[in-house]
Amino acid sequence: MEKHIGKTSKREKWVRASPTMDKVCPTSVTDDVPAGNSCSACTGNQSCHTVISRTKLMTKLVKRGKPQEVFAIFDSLSAEGHRPTLVTYTTLLAALAAQKKIRSIPSLISKVEETGMKPDSIFLNAAINAYCEAGDMKGAMKILSKMKQIGCKPTTSTLNTLIKGYGLIGKPDKSLKLLEVMTEEDNVKPNDMTYNILVRAWSKKNISQAWNIVYKMVASGLQPDVVTYNTLARAYAQGGETSRAEAMIHEMQKNRVEPNERTCGIIINGYCSEGNMNYALRFLYRMRDLGVLPNLVIFNTLIKGFLDTMDTDGVDEVLTLMKQFGVKPDVVTFSTVMNAWSSAGLMDKCQDTFNEMENSGIKPDIQAFSILAKGYVRAGELEKAESLLTAMSKYAVYPNVVIFTTIISGWCSAGKMEYAMRVYDNMCGVGISPNLKTYETLIWGYGESRQPWKAEELLLAMEENGVIPEENTIRLVADTWRSIGLIDEANRVMDSIKNDRNFTENVNDEDLDGNSKPISTPRLLSPDSNATGIGTPQVVPRESRLSIRNISARSSVVPFSNRCGFGLRQFIVCRMQLFSKSQMSGQLVHSCKAVI
């Protein structure tokens, strides 16, 4: 696909990162730099400070978890006449790996080769890592084959990445076989990281086999380190055998490996998960003998453990120990205590903890306010819950869709749908987009208040806000009709799902035959339509959307809102008007016709 920018004739190949091509990865690679717009340093194969600085910026963005911003920087290099280096392309691969967008990797490798650069082991290892992170080991092994074809020798890093990949998809046996093959055929020497990755892969499935890897590690002349032992300790703790994890400390010390904060954190978290708080607290005191000071994460874990067992004395002891060790509580500490009081229905104590956090100079975050909102909703104090929406602004914290939906659910449970819709309108007014959970909560609320026509009207709001109803959403609407005894209306709503499935299957069958003709979409006049007959966006259930992706691009598909002979919008609006006039005094009458 070609894209022209301004008046230039620059041609760009857009690298697509999705097989369905419903979202284009904003990464373009320029074939030709327009005359007069090229960098003399890049053209002369000299070091370009612009390319170097922007490549460093791209690397920082990947490390900060913002890979989506990398593509714009890459595009700017080409647009300004610079030639990206192999390091730049390697960083671009890292960004693709972070987003698990692997479809564009072959095109990217081809582009590197077209520019006259030879991919090195670092670049190809980055490509292998991208496939491994996405769980595509076939793609990763293809890159390994390409490495050998172009004379690029696999490295220990290559081996480690592939072993990690097989571990991620739960196939450590293939990791072990790969180790044997690459050691013999490619003369790749494993290191301590290689064995640690293998130990981690096996510890998730078979702790005995993980120990066998440790023995192989020792036989190869390498010694297990603190990472090795921490991996085994975590496996024991997650398996409910924290006492065996603690017993490993003796093994570690015998091999001159000292436990660290992570070792102790794993053991304490294990005891807390088992509900064995006496052992957890005992081990905290033992940490002094081990020469390891407990950190904030360990104290927060202990506090949560004691709160889960409703042991307030234990919480007080931990808070006292925090002062002794000079560790100050953070927002997580206070939020953990707040959540315990909230879950117990003790909102006075929950609010007191919030106030204590504020007095300590710790700024509450969105999680703290979410805990308060959920607690007040549980306690039926809905006015206090709603007041949080304005109180948050004092701390420069702004409500999200979760808090809004929580408060909406409270009003729905109380049967006060006008208040629920007030919060919904407030939500939309401040620019927060409702999600599927929001709408399903409102639909359920209208069902409880015996207003099914209002529930069905929400499908229009979903349509306008681009939220796709799922099958469960439609079932909720049908249940609202069923709750007032109108079984025919409930069946009518459920039939829309059946009809949509049948339509999708028919379209797929025709498309597989290869002889399907384009399906024309009738234009419908809705209340929001203009004179051309182009209506607003139409509701397409997720099942339909998924199946439509497999239909050839040359076919235009009729959405389910149109296939019943008249649009969903007109259908709902007519029923809404009918019910508002009849006030449910009589049975439904199908009195509206579509204007085609």
N, C-alpha and C positions, 0 to 999 in steps of 0.2 A: 504494500500500500504506500502511496506517495503522499507526502504532505509538504506543501509549500508555505514558507514563512515570509511574509512581506512581499517584496518584489524580487527576491533572490530566487535562483533556480536550484538552490541546494536540495538534494534528494536525501531523504532519511529513510532508513529501514527501522521500523518500530519493532522492538523485540517484545513478543507477547509472552507473558508468563503464566497464562492459563489456557488449558486445552479447550475450554469452551469459548474463549475469547470474549467473554462478557465483561472483562475488565482488562484494559491494556496496561502493561507495565510501562511507566513513563520513562523508558530508557531508549534513547535513539542513538544510533551510531552513524556518523556521517561518512559517506563514501568519498566525497570530494570537498575540499575546502575552497570556497569562492576565491577567485583571483583578487589579490589586493587585501585579503583578510587572513593571511597566513602568518604564523609566528616564525620569524627568521631563525630563532634558536631551535625550534622544533624541526623546521625544514632542513637545517644544517646538522641535524642529529646531535645537537648540543644540549646540555642540561638546561631545562627551562624552569625558572623559579616558580612561575605560576602553576605549572603542572605539579611540581613537588609540593607546594603549599596546599593546593586543593586536594591532592591525594592524601596528605596528612589529615586534612579536615574530614575527608570521607572516612578514613580509618577511625577517627574519634567518634563520628556519628554512629558507626556500626557498634563500637564498644559501648556507647551510651544508650543503645537500644533504639536508635532512630534510623534504621536502614532505608526507610522510604524517602528520606531527605537526600540520600546519596545520589539518586538518579538525576536530580535537577543539577547538581554540581557537575556530574559527569557530562551532561548535555551542554552545560555552559562552556566547557573546555573546547568541544568540537565547534560550537557556534562562534567562538572567538578565534578560531583558526589554530588552536593548539592540537597537538597529537598526544593522546594519552599514552603513558608508558605501560610496560607489562605489569608493573606494580599497581598502576591505576586499575587495570583490568582485573588483577587479582583481588583488589579491594572491592570491586564491583561484584565479583563472584561471592565474596563474603557477605555482601548485602543481600544477594539473592538467596544465599543459604539461610540467613536469618529469617527471611520471609517464606522459606520453603518453596521458592519459585524456581523450578528446575527446568521447565520447558524451554527456556531461552538459552540454556547453557550451550547446546551444540552450535547455535547461531553465533554466540559470543566467541567460542573457540575458533570457529571459521573466520570470524572477523579479525581476530588476532593474527591468524595465519595469512590472511589476505593483505594485511598491512606490512608483511615481511618480517614480523617478529616470530621467533621460535618459542613456543611454550616451554617453560622450564618445570622442574619438579614442584616448585612452590606453587605455581599457577595451577598445575594439574592436580596437586593435592587439595587445593582450595575447591576445585571442581568436584573431586571425589567426596570431600567433606559436605558439600552442598547436597549431593545425592544421598549420602548417609544420613544427614539430618532429616531429610524428607522421607527416609525409610525405603528408598529405591536402590537396593543393592545391585540389581541388574545394571542400572545406569552407572553405578560406581565401578563395577567390574569392567564395563566397557571402556571407561576412562583409563583403567589400569592397563587394558590391552593396548589402548592407543599410546600410552606411555612407552610400552615396550616396542611398538611399531616404529615410533619416531626416534628410538634410541635414547630415550630418557629413562635413566635407571631409577626404579622405585627405591624409596628411602625408608628408614625406620618410621618416619612420620606417616608415610603412605600406609605402612602395615598397621600402625596404631589407629589410624583413622578408619580403616576397613574393619578392624577388630571391633572398634567402638560401634560401627554401623550394624554389624551382626548382633551385637549385644542389645542395641536399641530395639531391634525387631524380635528379640527373644530367641535368637538362634546362636547361643554361645558355642555349640558343638562345631558349627561352621567356622567360628573364629579360631578355634583350636586347630582345625584342619588347615586353615589358611596360614597360621603360624608355621606349621610344619612345611608346607609347600614353599612359602616365600623364603624360609630359612635355607632350604636345600637348593631350590632352583635359582633364586635371585640373590642369594648370599646376603640377605638382609639380616642384620644383627638386632635382635630384640633388646630393649632396655628395661629399666625398672618400671617405666610408664606402661610399656607393653603388658607386663605381667599384672600390673595394678588394674588395667582396663579389663583383662581377662578375669581377674578375681571378682571385680564388680559385676561382670556379666554373669558369671556362674553363681555368685552369692544370691542372686534373685531367684535361682531355680534349684540349686543343689549346693548346700554349704560344704558338704564333704568334697565335692569336686573342686570347689573354690580352694579348699585346703590343699588339694593335690597340685593346684597351680602354684601355690606358695612353695611346695616342696620342689617343684620343677624350677622355680625361680632360684632357690638356694642351690640346687644342683648345677645351675648354669653359672654360678659364681656371683650372683646378685643377692643382696640381703633385703628382706622385707623392711619397709619403712613405716612411719606413722600413718601414711595414707593406706597402706595395705591393711594394717591392724584396724584402723577406723572403719574400713569397708566391711571387714568381717564382724566387727562389733555392731555395726548398724544392722547387719543381716540377723544377728542373734536377737537384738532388741526388737526389731520389727516382727520377729517370729515368736515373741513372747518369752524369750530366754535371756532376759537382761542380766541375770546372775552370771551366765556364761560369758557375757560381754565384759562384765567387771572382772571376772577371773582371768581374762586375757591380759590384764595389766601386768600380772606377774610374768607372763610369757614375754611381754614387751620389754620389761626391765631386765630380764635375763639376757635378752638380745641387744641390750644397751639402746633401746628405743624408748624415749620418755613420752608419756601421754600428754596431750595438749588440751586446750579449751574444747576443741571439737570432740575429742575422745570423751571427756567428762560430760559434755552436753548430750552426747548420744546416750550415755548410760542413765543420766538423770531423766531424760525424756522417755526412755524405755520404762523405767520404774513408774513414772507418772502415768504413762499410757496403760500400764498394768494395774493402776490404782494402788500401788505399793508405796505409799507416801513416806512411811517410816524409813524404808530403805533409801528412798530418794534423798531425804533430809540427812540421813546418816552419811551418805556418800558426799553430800555437800561439805560436811565437816572433814571428811577424809581428803578432800581436795587440798586442804592446807598441808597435809603431810606429803602430798604429791608435788607440792610446790606450784600448784596451778590456782590462780585466783579466779573465782567465779565472775562471770560477766553479766551484763544486763539480760541477755537472752536466757541464760540459765535461771536467773531469778524469776523472770516472767514465766518460764516453763513451770517452775515450782508453784508460783502463785496460782496459775491456771489449774495445776494438778490438785491443790488443796481446795480450790473453789469447786472443782468437779465433784469432790467428795463431801462438799459442804462443811469443810473443817475451817472455820473462821479463826480458831486459835493458831492453826498452822500458818494461815496467811499472815497473822500478826507477827509470828516468829520470823517468817521470811522477811517481812518489811523491816524488822529490827536488825536482822543480819545484813540487809542491804545498807543500812546506816553504818554498821560496824565496818563493813568493807569499803565504805565510801562510794557506793554505787547509787546514783540518783535514779528514781523512777522516770519513765518516759510516758508518752501518750499511749503506748501499747500496754504498759503496766496498769494505768488507770482504766483504760478501755476494757481490759480483761476483768477487773473488779466490777466495773459498771455492768458488763454483760451478765455476770453472775447474779447481781442484785436484780437486774431486769428480768432474767429468766425465772427468778423466784417470785416475781411480782412485787418486790419491795422497791417501788419507784422512789420513795423518799430517800432511801439509802443510795440509790443509783444517782439521784440528783445531787446528794451531798458529796459523793465521790467526784462528780463532774465539777462541782464548785471548788473542791479541794485541789483538783488538777489546775483549775483556773488560778487559784490563789498561789499555787506553786510556780506560776509563771510559764506553764506549759500550754501551748496553744492547742485547743481541740481540733481534730481533723474530721473529715467526712464520716469516718467509721464511728467516732464517738457520738456524733449527732444521729447516725443511723440506729445506734443502740438505744438512744433516748426515744427516738420516734417509735421504734418497734415496741419498746417497753410501755410507753403511754398508750399505744393502740391496744396492746394486750390487756392493760388495766382499764380500758374503756374511757380513758381521759383524752378524748379526741381533740378537744380544743387546745390542750397543752401540746399535743403532737403537732397540730397544724401551726401553732404559734412558733414552732422551731424554724419554720420556713423563712420567717423574717428575722428571728434572733441570730441565725447563722451569719448574716451579713456583717454583724459586729466584729466577727473574727476573720472576715474576708474568705469565708467558706461558703460555697454555694450548693444548693440542693441538687441532687442528681435524680435520675429516673427511678432509682430504687427507693429513695425516701418518699418521693411523690406517690409512687405506687403503694407503698406501705400505708400511708395516710389514707389514700383512696380506699384501700381494702378495709380500713377501720370504719369509715363511713358506710361502706357497702354492708358490712356485717351488722351495723346498727340500723340498717334499713333507711338511711337518710341519703337517698340518691342525689337530691339537689345539692347537698353539701359535697358529695363525692364529685359531682360534675363541676362544682365551683373550684375544687382543687385541680381537677383536670384542665379547666380553662386557664387557671393560674399557671399551670405547668406549660401549656402551649404558649401562653403569653410571654413567658420569660425565655422562650426558645429551647426548652427541653423537649425532645421528641419522645412521645409515648412509644413503648415497645409492645410486643405481643402480650406479655404478662399484664401490662396495664389494661389493655382492651379486654382480655379474658376475665380480669377481675371485675371490670365494669359490667360485662355481659352477665357474669354470675350474680352480681348485685341486682341487676334488673330482673333476673330470674327469681331471686329471693323476694323482691318487691312485687312480683307478679305483673311485670310490664314487658312481655316478650317483644312487642313491636319496637320498644325502645332498644332492646338488646340487638335486634336485627338492624336497627338504624345505625348502630355502631360500625357495622360492616362498611357503611359509606365513609365514616370518619377514617377507618383503616385504609380504605382505598385512597382517600385524599392525602393521607400522610405516608403512603408508600409502604405500609406494613402488610405483609402477606399473611392471610389467615391460614392456619393449618387445619387438618381434618378435625382435631380436637376442638378448635374454635367453632367450627360449624356444628359440631355435636352439642356444644354448650348452648348455642342458639336454639337448636332443636329441643333441647331439654327445657328451655324456658317456655316454649309452647306446650310441651307435654305437661308441665307443672300446673297449667290451668285447664287441662283436660282437652286441649285442641290437638288431638292425635294427628288429624289430617295435615295440619300445618307443620307439625314436627316431621311427618313423613315427607312432606313437600321439601323441607329444608334438607333432609337426609338424601332425598333423590338427587339433589344437585351434585352431591359427591359421587353417587353411582353413575350419573350421566357423564360427569367429567372423566371418570375412569374409563368408561366405555369409549368416549370420544378419543382420549389419549391413545388407547390401545388400537383403535381403528386407524388413527393417523400414523402410528408407528408401523403397523402392518403394511399400509400403503407405501410408506417410505421405503421399507425393506424390499418391496417388490421392484423398486426402481422406476415405477411407472406412474407415480403419483403426480397429480396436477396441483398447481398452486391453489390454496383454499382462499376464496375471497372473504373478506371481513365486512359484514353489513355495517353501514354507518347508522348510528342511532342518535336521535336528538334527546339529550338529557336536559334537565333544568339549567345546567351550567354550560350547555353547548352554545356554539355560535352558529351563524347562518350556514357555515360550510358543513355542519354536521359532525364536526370533530369534537367528541366528548372528552371528559376527564379520564385520568388513568383508570384502568379496569382491574378488578380483583382477580388474581389468578392463584389458586391454591398451590402450596409448595409442591404437591405431587405433580401438578400439571407443569409447573415451572421446570422441575427436574426432567420430565419427559420431553418437554419442548426443546431442551438443550440438545437432545439427540436427533432432532428433526433437521433435515437439510436446510441450509440457509435460504434456499430458493423458495421455500414454502412459507406462506404467512398463515399463522394459526389463529382460529377464532377462539378468544378467551371464553371461559365458561360463563361469564356474565352476559355473553351475547348469544350463546348457543340455545337458550331456551326459547328464543323467538323474540324476546324483548329484554332490554338491559336490566341488570341487577338494580341499578339506581332507580329506574322508573318503578320496578317491582316493589322495592322497599318503600319508596316515597308514597305510592298509592296505598299500600297497607297502613303506613303511618297516618296518612290523612284519614283513611277510613276508620281506624281505631279512635283517633282523636274526636271524630264526629259521633261515633256510635257509643263511645265510652264502654265498649265491651258489652253492650246490651243485647247484641244479637250475634249470629254466626257470621263468619267471613263471607263476603261476596266478591268474586273476581270481577271487578268492574273496570279495570283499566286496560287499555290497549296501547301497544307501542306504536310510535310514529316512525316508520321506516323511510 
